[in-house]
Amino acid sequence: MKSLMEGNLEDCLLNKVDLRRQWISQMVEEVQKIVHHLTTEISYQDIRFQAVLYSDTYNENIKVLAPTQLLITVPMRGLAGYREARQQRWRYYTLQGSRLPCPLRDPEGLQQWLEVEQFLKSLWQWHEADVNIDGDIVPAKVLQVFRKLVENAIETCHLSGKVSMLMDRPAVRVAVETSTGRVELELTPSVEIPTAWSKKARWPSCLKRWPSAERVQCIKSFGFSLLACSNYHWQLSFLRAEQVLLEQLDEDGGCRRKCLQAMRQMKEDVWCPGKRPVITSYHLQTVLFWTCEKYPHPKDWRVFSRAFLRLVRKLHKCVSQHFLKHYFVRKSNLLRYANSGELGALAQKLAFFLKNPQISLP
C-alpha cells in the first residue's frame, strides 16, 4: 500500500501504465490484422463499406474503451459533400417501412437524422431500400446489411476459430481470441464528414483560455463522424478531433497525460474492473478535457499528486451526480443511460480513496 504523497507513487503507477501499454499494443496488433482481413472482404462484397487499413502506428479506426473492449469504426464510402438538413420534417415509418399513426421521437443531444439528399454526391446504392426509407439512411438497416456481411466474411476468411458473433442488437459485436485473451469488438459503420463541424457542437464557449483559439480552429478542421449505433438516429462522433486534442496536451511540459494514464490504471485495476465497466477510457478522457478547461494554466499541471487528485475529485462529482457532459456537444449527458447501481458503487470507492489516498495495485 503506497500513500499518494509518497515520492515514488508516480513511478509505481506509470510502471503499471508501461506494462499495460505493451499488452494493449500486442492485442491491438493482432486485432487490427483480423479487422483488416474481414473489412477487406466486406468492401469487396459491398462497395459502400471501406476496409479498415492496417497501421504500424496509431490507428484512428480503433478506440480502446477498456482492456477487453474496443470500438472499431468502419468508414463508409459513396457519400460526399455533406450539408446540414435545411428543414425539419416528421418521420412516420417503422423499420419495415410501414406507416405509423404518430411521428417518431426527435433525436437527442448526440443524435441526428441523416438524409441521402444532405450529400451533394451519393452512390446509387444509398438510395436502395436495404438502407433507405423515405429518403433517410436508416442506421438499423445499415447495421442489418453490415451484420450479414460480417457473418459471411468470417466464413469466407476462415476465421471461425478466432472470431465469433455476439448477439447484442442493434450493435454488431464480435468476440476475438488473441494471444493475450478474449476481447470484444463493436464494429460500427461510420460516415466520415471531414469538411464540416456539426452545428450541435457549440464549442468552445466564450471566454475560455484552453485550448487556444488557434488550436480550436485546428481541431475543428478535422470535422466529425456519424456512427450507426441505434435504430433510427445517427450518433455524432469526434474521435479525430479528440485525438488531436489529446496529442497536444502537454506541450507546456505538464503532466496531464500522465494523470489520465494513472487514473485509467486505477479504474481498471481497483475502482471499476471488469469486461464491460460502467466507466470507460472515453469517460476519463472527457473528465480530463473539462478539468483542463477549468485549470488552463501550466502551473496547475506541474505537480503530479495535486493534478491527479484534482481529476479524481472531478470524476467522483460526475459519478455521484450521474452527470458528465460531452465535451463538444454539451447538452448530452454521457452517463444518462449508465447503470445507477454500478455508478453508486464506483462513487463509494472514489470517496473512500479521496479520504485516504493510497494506492494498492494488483
C-alpha positions, 0 to 999 in steps of 0.5 A: 500500500503506497500513500499518494504523497509518497515520492515514488507513487508516480513511478509505481503507477506509470510502471503499471501504465508501461506494462499495460501499454505493451499488452494493449499494443500486442492485442491491438496488433493482432486485432487490427490484422483480423479487422483488416482481413474481414473489412477487406472482404466486406468492401469487396462484397459491398462497395459502400463499406471501406476496409479498415487499413492496417497501421504500424502506428496509431490507428484512428479506426480503433478506440480502446474503451477498456482492456477487453473492449474496443470500438472499431469504426468502419468508414463508409464510402459513396457519400460526399459533400455533406450539408446540414438538413435545411428543414425539419420534417416528421418521420412516420415509418417503422423499420419495415417501412410501414406507416405509423399513426404518430411521428417518431421521437426527435433525436437527442443531444448526440443524435441526428437524422441523416438524409441521402439528399444532405450529400451533394454526391451519393452512390446509387446504392444509398438510395436502395431500400436495404438502407433507405426509407423515405429518403433517410439512411436508416442506421438499423438497416445499415447495421442489418446489411453490415451484420450479414456481411460480417457473418459471411466474411468470417466464413469466407476468411476462415476465421471461425476459430478466432472470431465469433458473433455476439448477439447484442442488437442493434450493435454488431459485436464480435468476440476475438481470441488473441494471444493475450485473451478474449476481447470484444469488438463493436464494429460500427459503420461510420460516415466520415464528414471531414469538411464540416463541424456539426452545428450541435457542437457549440464549442468552445464557449466564450471566454475560455483560455484552453485550448487556444483559439488557434488550436480550436480552429485546428481541431475543428478542421478535422470535422466529425463522424456519424456512427450507426449505433441505434435504430433510427438516429445517427450518433455524432462522433469526434474521435479525430478531433479528440485525438488531436486534442489529446496529442497536444496536451502537454506541450507546456511540459505538464503532466496531464497525460500522465494523470489520465494514464494513472487514473485509467490504471486505477479504474481498471485495476481497483475502482471499476474492473471488469469486461464491460465497466460502467466507466470507460477510457472515453469517460476519463478522457472527457473528465480530463478535457473539462478539468483542463478547461477549468485549470488552463494554466501550466502551473496547475499541471506541474505537480503530479499528486495535486493534478491527479487528485484534482481529476479524481475529485472531478470524476467522483462529482460526475459519478455521484451526480450521474452527470458528465457532459460531452465535451463538444456537444454539451447538452448530452449527458454521457452517463444518462443511460449508465447503470445507477447501481454500478455508478453508486458503487464506483462513487463509494470507492472514489470517496473512500480513496479521496479520504485516504489516498493510497494506492494498492495495485494488483 
